[in-house]
């Protein structure tokens, strides 16, 4: 094992010179700021909070829960139909639970069925509240995204 001391932080290199990440029940919160249409006349900001909770699994790996909340558009609550629609579609991914190996590589999405069940409820509510091409497009894109994830995890999807 080789120890690297940088800015009073020590990382360890082992297992073929790969850096091993060793959090201990680590909980972190972040504010995410995405710039949409940066080169357009009017750019929009999407902001939301992310909370990550890391737990060590035995004998190896990590269980990571990623939660999002407080979705804002240009520092305000979504107000236009398209903003509200985007937020409602995003709500199916409010909580994601994954298993990572010791090097941070994704091994498994653990709550896929919950995500699909939440999306199916949201989709039913959207059909009751809205109609039109834009809503159909959003639903189609979200279905395609979930089908893509299902492909990687061989999970049933309806």
Buried (B, 14 or more C-beta within 10 A) or exposed (E): EEEEEEEEEEEEEEEEEEBBBEBEEBEEEEEEEEEEEEEEEEEEEBBBBBBBBBBBBEEEBBBBBBBBEEBBBBEEEBEEEEBBBBBBBBBBBBBBBBBBBBEEEEEBBBBBEEBBEBBBEBBEEBEEEBEEEEBEEBBEEBBEBBEEBBEEEEBEBE
